[in-house]
Amino acid sequence: MVVAGQLAGMAERVLGSALPIGIRAWDGSVAGPQDGTVLVIRSRDALRRLVWSPNELGLARAYVSGELDVGCGWGSMIIHAAKHYGVHA
């Protein structure tokens, strides 16, 4: 089984429901919905950071090192505005 599928399976067992976000892993595998929020895990190191420090510290270390693709949503808003309202950005 590929990495994203394994991670999604573990997350769904913990949550007790279907995964609400997509996962894309360093091996190119994907799982869960890909048309909304997608967690991109770029390396094994990022996963290790998140597992060993499952809090803001692990997330921050993975983000700062470039191992994890986190955004605020402004890019999606601009893309939506450009497609539907003719905005140039």
Protein Blocks (a to p, Z undefined) as FASTA:
>chain_A
ZZklmmmmmmmmmnopacfbdcddfkopaedjfklccdddfbfklmmmmmmmgcfklmmm
mmmnopaccdehlmmmmmmmmmmnopaZZ
